[in-house]
């Protein structure tokens, strides 16, 4: 069943984190980065679970599993996951709060991906969708391994608005997300992920706007999303979703994926949960979630964000059921948009019920 009490080594990890919290770095007064104090570490860790045998879906749904994924995957119920999102360590040498990952050869990274991906396949429903994150170091391996198990339908490339400069190479400011499905029967709702863009050269027929609308705050067009995403902002110090996780994905990115490839009530799995973005966005959008993360501090950050999401359903850049261009927050407010995911969920559920009828 479920082990609700932490093992000795986890208690030792908790003490290390608490000791580190005593030496917490000073932050600017307007810095909104989410952090944990000693009391929160102790309280939130009690919400985490660990597995030691096969379990049923209702025993693990909407939970954060504090374990290494290789200790967990054999225990999860088969044919239970509607949407699989995975943001594994890229093929780079990086330190994840004490857990180090070292760069490998392409073949070795292929082997690494396959060790956990082959265990995921039985967990997925027949109509499940799969999204695998990577960059130019890891995308070759991802494509090679994913194509052995799934239908690879597309490669999304998203632009980071910042990145380190380079004197002897092109500045690296993009990452990839491989979109795959388990079968030819899968969910994809393009109308849920349309983008709202300003019209720079408005075109009219007989004085009537063609495929765009006039408003007092400007001219706008709803466009179908492509596999090039340029509207995302990496979380930073002034954003309330920001944490100290080194590779945190924007909530807006997960919202696009979850809305496009799942329905309200579906189950989303993330086995490299980090500081919890997948679970948090799934909750805000009315989906169920299962998250796996071996770092205690990140697990507790996830639980803190999930508690905040009980009352705050906002997703920056997602307003009134559409995604806005980057750096348009002031314009969104002028437009009188409501960024309550709860309101959008109600509309989506109504449409979903009508479709099922």
LOPAMAR-9785 format. One record per residue (C-alpha): residue number from 1; residue in three letters; z, x, y. Coordinates in steps of 0.2 Angstrom, whole numbers. Layout:
REC paba kolvex    up  east north
REC  NUM    ALA     Z     X     Y
...
# end
This chain:
REC paba kolvex    up  east north
REC    1    UNK     0     0     0
REC    2    UNK     4     6    18
REC    3    UNK    15    20    22
REC    4    UNK    23    15    38
REC    5    UNK    35    30    39
REC    6    UNK    28    46    44
REC    7    UNK    29    62    33
REC    8    UNK    39    77    38
REC    9    UNK    24    86    45
REC   10    UNK    19    72    56
REC   11    UNK    37    72    63
REC   12    UNK    35    90    66
REC   13    UNK    19    86    75
REC   14    UNK    27    73    86
REC   15    UNK    41    86    91
REC   16    UNK    27    98    96
REC   17    UNK    19    85   107
REC   18    UNK    35    80   115
REC   19    UNK    39    98   119
REC   20    UNK    22   100   127
REC   21    UNK    25    84   137
REC   22    UNK    40    93   144
REC   23    UNK    28   105   152
REC   24    UNK    15    92   157
REC   25    UNK     4    99   171
REC   26    UNK     5    92   188
REC   27    UNK    -9    80   193
REC   28    UNK   -15    74   210
REC   29    UNK    -7    58   217
REC   30    UNK   -23    48   214
REC   31    UNK   -26    54   197
REC   32    UNK   -27    39   185
REC   33    UNK   -29    49   169
REC   34    UNK   -19    41   155
REC   35    UNK    -4    51   149
REC   36    UNK    10    49   137
REC   37    UNK    29    52   140
REC   38    UNK    42    56   127
REC   39    UNK    47    38   125
REC   40    UNK    29    32   123
REC   41    UNK    26    45   109
REC   42    UNK    41    39    99
REC   43    UNK    37    20   102
REC   44    UNK    18    20    99
REC   45    UNK    19    31    84
REC   46    UNK    28    17    75
REC   47    UNK    12     7    76
REC   48    UNK     2    19    66
REC   49    UNK    -1    17    48
REC   50    UNK    -6    29    33
REC   51    UNK   -14    24    17
REC   52    UNK    -9    30    -1
REC   53    UNK   -19    18   -12
REC   54    UNK   -33     5   -12
REC   55    UNK   -30    -9     1
REC   56    UNK   -37   -26     6
REC   57    UNK   -46   -28    23
REC   58    UNK   -32   -39    31
REC   59    UNK   -20   -24    28
REC   60    UNK   -29   -12    39
REC   61    UNK   -39   -23    51
REC   62    UNK   -35   -19    69
REC   63    UNK   -25    -4    65
REC   64    UNK   -25    15    69
REC   65    UNK   -24    26    54
REC   66    UNK   -15    42    57
REC   67    UNK   -23    53    44
REC   68    UNK   -37    64    40
REC   69    UNK   -53    54    36
REC   70    UNK   -55    63    19
REC   71    UNK   -38    56    14
REC   72    UNK   -42    38    19
REC   73    UNK   -60    34    14
REC   74    UNK   -58    31    -4
REC   75    UNK   -44    18     0
REC   76    UNK   -54     7    12
REC   77    UNK   -62    -9     5
REC   78    UNK   -80    -9     1
REC   79    UNK   -93   -20     9
REC   80    UNK   -82   -24    23
REC   81    UNK   -89   -15    39
REC   82    UNK  -102   -23    50
REC   83    UNK  -104    -9    63
REC   84    UNK  -101    10    60
REC   85    UNK   -99    21    75
REC   86    UNK   -96    39    72
REC   87    UNK   -94    53    85
REC   88    UNK   -90    68    74
REC   89    UNK   -87    86    80
REC   90    UNK  -104    93    86
REC   91    UNK  -110   109    78
REC   92    UNK  -101   119    91
REC   93    UNK   -85   129    91
REC   94    UNK   -72   118   100
REC   95    UNK   -53   115   100
REC   96    UNK   -47    97    99
REC   97    UNK   -29    98   104
REC   98    UNK   -25   111    91
REC   99    UNK   -38   106    78
REC  100    UNK   -52   119    79
REC  101    UNK   -70   116    73
REC  102    UNK   -81   131    71
REC  103    UNK  -100   131    73
REC  104    UNK  -110   132    56
REC  105    UNK  -128   135    51
REC  106    UNK  -139   119    50
REC  107    UNK  -138   118    31
REC  108    UNK  -119   120    32
REC  109    UNK  -117   106    45
REC  110    UNK  -129    95    34
REC  111    UNK  -116    98    20
REC  112    UNK  -102    94    31
REC  113    UNK  -109    77    37
REC  114    UNK  -114    72    19
REC  115    UNK   -96    75    13
REC  116    UNK   -90    60    23
REC  117    UNK  -106    50    26
REC  118    UNK  -109    47     7
REC  119    UNK   -91    40     6
REC  120    UNK   -95    28    21
REC  121    UNK  -110    20    13
REC  122    UNK  -101     9     0
REC  123    UNK   -89     2    14
REC  124    UNK  -104    -5    24
REC  125    UNK  -111   -23    22
REC  126    UNK  -129   -25    18
REC  127    UNK  -134   -29    36
REC  128    UNK  -123   -16    44
REC  129    UNK  -129    -5    58
REC  130    UNK  -124    14    60
REC  131    UNK  -123    24    76
REC  132    UNK  -121    43    74
REC  133    UNK  -118    54    89
REC  134    UNK  -124    72    91
REC  135    UNK  -132    84   103
REC  136    UNK  -146    97   101
REC  137    UNK  -135   108    90
REC  138    UNK  -132    94    77
REC  139    UNK  -146    81    79
REC  140    UNK  -157    90    66
REC  141    UNK  -144    89    53
REC  142    UNK  -139    71    57
REC  143    UNK  -157    65    55
REC  144    UNK  -159    75    39
REC  145    UNK  -143    67    31
REC  146    UNK  -144    50    38
REC  147    UNK  -162    47    32
REC  148    UNK  -156    50    14
REC  149    UNK  -144    35    15
REC  150    UNK  -151    23    29
REC  151    UNK  -166    18    38
REC  152    UNK  -167    28    54
REC  153    UNK  -174    16    68
REC  154    UNK  -172    26    84
REC  155    UNK  -164    41    93
REC  156    UNK  -155    36   109
REC  157    UNK  -154    50   122
REC  158    UNK  -141    47   135
REC  159    UNK  -139    58   151
REC  160    UNK  -123    65   157
REC  161    UNK  -122    65   176
REC  162    UNK  -114    82   175
REC  163    UNK  -115    98   165
REC  164    UNK  -113   116   166
REC  165    UNK  -127   126   174
REC  166    UNK  -136   140   165
REC  167    UNK  -145   156   171
REC  168    UNK  -155   159   155
REC  169    UNK  -158   142   149
REC  170    UNK  -161   124   154
REC  171    UNK  -145   115   159
REC  172    UNK  -139   104   145
REC  173    UNK  -135    87   151
REC  174    UNK  -140    75   137
REC  175    UNK  -133    69   120
REC  176    UNK  -141    59   106
REC  177    UNK  -135    44    96
REC  178    UNK  -145    40    80
REC  179    UNK  -147    22    77
REC  180    UNK  -148    17    58
REC  181    UNK  -147     2    47
REC  182    UNK  -142     0    29
REC  183    UNK  -157   -12    26
REC  184    UNK  -171   -21    35
REC  185    UNK  -159   -36    38
REC  186    UNK  -148   -31    53
REC  187    UNK  -141   -38    69
REC  188    UNK  -149   -33    86
REC  189    UNK  -146   -44   101
REC  190    UNK  -157   -37   116
REC  191    UNK  -152   -51   128
REC  192    UNK  -134   -45   127
REC  193    UNK  -138   -27   133
REC  194    UNK  -150   -30   148
REC  195    UNK  -149   -19   163
REC  196    UNK  -148   -24   181
REC  197    UNK  -158   -13   192
REC  198    UNK  -163   -13   210
REC  199    UNK  -181   -17   213
REC  200    UNK  -189    -3   224
REC  201    UNK  -206   -11   225
REC  202    UNK  -205   -29   224
REC  203    UNK  -220   -39   218
REC  204    UNK  -224   -57   222
REC  205    UNK  -237   -70   216
REC  206    UNK  -240   -83   229
REC  207    UNK  -224   -78   238
REC  208    UNK  -213   -80   223
REC  209    UNK  -204   -65   215
REC  210    UNK  -212   -59   198
REC  211    UNK  -198   -54   185
REC  212    UNK  -185   -51   199
REC  213    UNK  -174   -60   210
REC  214    UNK  -170   -60   229
REC  215    UNK  -151   -60   234
REC  216    UNK  -143   -57   250
REC  217    UNK  -137   -40   244
REC  218    UNK  -154   -34   238
REC  219    UNK  -168   -37   225
REC  220    UNK  -164   -35   207
REC  221    UNK  -172   -36   190
REC  222    UNK  -165   -38   173
REC  223    UNK  -174   -25   161
REC  224    UNK  -174   -23   142
REC  225    UNK  -165    -7   138
REC  226    UNK  -174     8   131
REC  227    UNK  -168    23   121
REC  228    UNK  -165    33   137
REC  229    UNK  -149    29   145
REC  230    UNK  -146    35   162
REC  231    UNK  -132    23   168
REC  232    UNK  -117    31   160
REC  233    UNK  -103    40   168
REC  234    UNK   -92    52   158
REC  235    UNK   -74    47   161
REC  236    UNK   -65    57   174
REC  237    UNK   -49    58   183
REC  238    UNK   -51    43   195
REC  239    UNK   -56    31   181
REC  240    UNK   -42    21   172
REC  241    UNK   -50    24   155
REC  242    UNK   -49    43   157
REC  243    UNK   -38    53   145
REC  244    UNK   -37    72   141
REC  245    UNK   -48    71   126
REC  246    UNK   -62    84   128
REC  247    UNK   -76    73   122
REC  248    UNK   -71    56   127
REC  249    UNK   -86    43   127
REC  250    UNK   -87    30   141
REC  251    UNK   -82    13   137
REC  252    UNK   -98     7   144
REC  253    UNK  -108    17   130
REC  254    UNK   -98     8   116
REC  255    UNK  -100    -9   125
REC  256    UNK  -119    -7   123
REC  257    UNK  -118    -3   105
REC  258    UNK  -105   -16   100
REC  259    UNK  -114   -30   110
REC  260    UNK  -131   -25   103
REC  261    UNK  -126   -24    85
REC  262    UNK  -112   -35    81
REC  263    UNK  -105   -53    83
REC  264    UNK   -88   -58    89
REC  265    UNK   -76   -56    74
REC  266    UNK   -86   -42    66
REC  267    UNK   -77   -27    60
REC  268    UNK   -81   -10    68
REC  269    UNK   -76     7    60
REC  270    UNK   -74    23    69
REC  271    UNK   -67    38    57
REC  272    UNK   -66    51    71
REC  273    UNK   -57    39    84
REC  274    UNK   -51    52    96
REC  275    UNK   -42    43   110
REC  276    UNK   -48    26   105
REC  277    UNK   -63    21   115
REC  278    UNK   -71    12   100
REC  279    UNK   -56     2    96
REC  280    UNK   -52    -2   114
REC  281    UNK   -70    -9   118
REC  282    UNK   -70   -18   101
REC  283    UNK   -54   -27   106
REC  284    UNK   -60   -31   124
REC  285    UNK   -76   -39   116
REC  286    UNK   -68   -49   103
REC  287    UNK   -72   -38    88
REC  288    UNK   -60   -32    75
REC  289    UNK   -58   -13    73
REC  290    UNK   -52     1    61
REC  291    UNK   -49    18    68
REC  292    UNK   -45    34    59
REC  293    UNK   -38    49    69
REC  294    UNK   -28    64    62
REC  295    UNK   -21    70    79
REC  296    UNK    -5    61    83
REC  297    UNK    -6    62   102
REC  298    UNK   -24    54   102
REC  299    UNK   -18    40    90
REC  300    UNK    -4    36   103
REC  301    UNK   -16    36   117
REC  302    UNK   -26    24   107
REC  303    UNK   -11    12   105
REC  304    UNK    -7    14   124
REC  305    UNK   -25     9   128
REC  306    UNK   -25    -6   116
REC  307    UNK    -9   -12   124
REC  308    UNK   -17   -11   141
REC  309    UNK   -32   -20   134
REC  310    UNK   -21   -35   130
REC  311    UNK   -22   -40   149
REC  312    UNK   -36   -30   156
REC  313    UNK   -53   -34   148
REC  314    UNK   -64   -25   161
REC  315    UNK   -77   -12   156
REC  316    UNK   -83    -2   171
REC  317    UNK  -102    -5   174
REC  318    UNK  -103   -21   163
REC  319    UNK  -102   -36   174
REC  320    UNK  -107   -54   171
REC  321    UNK  -115   -50   154
REC  322    UNK  -126   -36   161
REC  323    UNK  -125   -18   163
REC  324    UNK  -127   -11   180
REC  325    UNK  -135     6   186
REC  326    UNK  -123    20   188
REC  327    UNK  -114    22   205
REC  328    UNK  -116     4   210
REC  329    UNK   -97    -2   209
REC  330    UNK   -97    -7   228
REC  331    UNK  -113   -17   226
REC  332    UNK  -106   -26   211
REC  333    UNK   -91   -31   221
REC  334    UNK  -103   -37   235
REC  335    UNK  -112   -47   222
REC  336    UNK   -96   -56   217
REC  337    UNK   -98   -51   199
REC  338    UNK   -84   -55   187
REC  339    UNK   -82   -40   175
REC  340    UNK   -70   -50   164
REC  341    UNK   -75   -46   146
REC  342    UNK   -65   -62   141
REC  343    UNK   -77   -73   151
REC  344    UNK   -92   -65   143
REC  345    UNK   -84   -66   126
REC  346    UNK   -82   -85   128
REC  347    UNK  -101   -87   133
REC  348    UNK  -106   -76   118
REC  349    UNK   -95   -86   106
REC  350    UNK  -103  -102   112
REC  351    UNK  -120   -95   109
REC  352    UNK  -115   -88    92
REC  353    UNK  -109  -105    86
REC  354    UNK  -124  -114    92
REC  355    UNK  -135  -101    83
REC  356    UNK  -125  -104    67
REC  357    UNK  -127  -123    69
# end
